[in-house]
Amino acid sequence: MTVPVGGPPLALTTTLARLRALAAERRLDVDEILDAVSLSERTGVPVEVTAALLRGEEFADPTPEETEETVRRRAAFLYAVSRDPQGQPYAVTEIAAAIGADARWVGELVSGGRPPHLRHCAEFAAFFGRDLTFLTDTPAQAVNRALWPAVESLNYRSGDLMADLTNQYGLVSISTRGRALSHTQETLLLGMITGILSSEVAR
């Protein structure tokens, strides 16, 4: 299996240092941003490995066999955390038909088994709205990719992101479905919205 190259332009250690500096500058709770449990739930990287990476520990590059095992483990994770529009797990037959794979192959993959080949993995990831990198990233790459949107959010220098959104884009409120956001969560969310809207306007 060929692993694609790409992703955030900084190494994880640089991303972590940048996040800590930005959080201090904006008086945000860096521990809330660097939450190992939350990152593990988003990436499929085991929480103990995620925590070690956040502490600055490094791991050896994986062997080809370890990379294939990572692909299978992440595929099973992705299936387990995904739901169809009715809130139910996706049917194996539906996934198979959509990606042009044998239903037995899909069933083996989502159960954490060892299918005879991995050639449909890009299509499998795309079915769930993900790039192949979600399956192939090393733990450090996966955590780095998950943290990168926070870096981009915090790079916006305005002291009042909500005022920017109101003045530039006419956005006057954000619904969080009754869930109160901390100051850190609100800042990250507003920065992400600003980035999305800015990129749309630039097109």
QUIKAWO-V398947 format. One line per field, one symbol per residue. burial: + if it has 24 or more other ideal C-beta (glycine too) atoms within 12 Angstrom, else -. Layout:
burial->???
This chain:
burial->--+---++---+--++-+++-++--+-+-+--++++-+++-++++---++--++------------++-++++++++++--+-------+-+--++--+-+---++-+++----+--+-++++++-++-+++++++++++++++++++++++++++----++--+------------------+-++++++++++--------
